[in-house]
Amino acid sequence: MLNPVIPGVELEKFKHETVLYKEAHNDQLFNISIGIEANGLLLVVDNESGEVKLENHERNSFEIISENLSK
């Protein structure tokens, strides 16, 4: 489940979460976390391709769920 975000309201939280995500991924931002699913998987967007994926960090795996945010 994704919660709606009003533009500009939760920017500091997003920045903090992005820093934590980067630290957990060897200081790399190949993906940006944009939410979390009810089952605990992260919803991420690939910075190069724009693909939307579910990330299982424990298994180091990704499942592509959309080619981009508009589909």
SULCORSUL-V787163 format. One record per residue. SS is DSSP state (H for helix, E for strand, - for the rest). PHI is phi in whole degrees, -180 to 180 (NA if undefined). D_CENTER is the distance of its C-alpha to the mean C-alpha in Angstrom with 1 decimal. Layout:
# SULCORSUL-V787163
ss: <SS:SS>
phi: <PHI:PHI>
d_center: <D_CENTER:D_CENTER>
This chain:
# SULCORSUL-V787163
ss: <-:-:-:-:-:-:-:-:-:-:H:H:H:H:H:H:H:H:H:H:H:H:H:H:-:-:-:-:-:-:E:E:E:E:E:E:-:-:-:-:-:E:E:E:E:E:-:-:-:-:-:E:E:E:E:E:-:-:-:-:E:E:E:E:E:E:-:-:-:-:->
phi: <NA:-104:-92:-67:-127:-81:-51:84:-80:-113:-63:-64:-64:-62:-60:-63:-62:-67:-62:-63:-62:-62:-62:-75:-124:55:57:-115:-124:-72:-130:-120:-75:-120:172:-136:-85:-58:-86:96:-77:-82:-96:-129:-118:-71:-66:-94:-93:83:-62:-99:-136:-98:-111:-106:-65:-63:-96:53:-133:-132:-122:-73:-113:-161:-69:-165:-68:-88:-110>
d_center: <13.2:11.4:13.5:14.7:14.4:17.5:17.1:18.0:18.3:15.3:14.7:15.8:13.5:10.4:12.1:12.9:9.5:8.5:11.9:11.5:8.4:10.7:13.6:12.4:12.0:15.5:14.8:12.9:10.0:10.1:6.4:4.4:1.6:3.9:5.5:7.5:10.2:13.8:14.3:11.8:9.3:5.6:4.3:2.7:5.6:8.4:10.2:13.5:13.8:11.4:10.8:8.4:7.9:7.9:7.8:10.9:11.1:14.8:15.8:13.8:13.2:11.0:12.2:12.1:12.5:13.2:14.5:12.9:11.9:15.7:16.6>
